[in-house]
Amino acid sequence: MKTTFFAKRRNNLISALAVGIIATSSFAGTALSASAATISASEYDMSQEPSYRRIILDDEVSAESTYSSGSNSSDDSGFDINYTMSDSDWKKVYYPATKADILVTKDFSTLGVDHGHAALMVDGINTVEHYGPANENVPGANGLSGKYLMSNLWKHTKTCRLYRYDGISSTKASDIATYAKENLIGWKYNAFAGRTTEDEMNCATLVWKAYKSADIELNGYWKGFPSYTMLPSDYVEQNPELTMIASVGWDCDAHKWK
């Protein structure tokens, strides 16, 4: 996705920036929450980070959705609910998927930031995930996290990867899946939710919380900053212990987003 939109504003950013990390699909009109870190420009030069890792909000930039769906989707990299994977591609992802596996796609973007989307497999056919705000274009997107058939959304992605934590036991995988089903459904959405926020989440913090319940702390790019959130790209680039089991429409290295 083009990042020119942000490059034009870098020289005008004030020294203290409100930083939100977009980490889910169909994100629309979400205000920066108190859980998001406030980091001064002297601490870290956010503008040097790849677009998929950050969106910088100033007085001119708002969190309005550029989510694309259906016949109006003209960008081949954008999400289109009317697109369906070929049977052969779907089998590559669907057949090996099992408890505690992590699904990631690059298909979702906001304001030119290709943040993607992530979900947790809780058995061989279902996910627990957060679709984002209520969206009539996505079946089941009611603004709360939920349990869904994997095929409900993931069969309609153009880029899709399945990752598995190295050496995870069946018992621990079951514990992670059970925790997600019992504790991570019905949460409100906040694109900037910190990983430990207790009443809101985004798609990537949901996955982090599920693993953390089993004493596995997955790494995020912003680890070390206050209340850091998680991004789908973290599960690709920041966690070498996650092995890629399957990939569709995604040509780069298993631990590269681009």
Order of alpha helices (4+ residues) and beta strands (2+ residues): alpha-beta-beta-beta-alpha-beta-beta-beta-beta-alpha-beta-alpha-beta-beta-alpha-alpha-beta
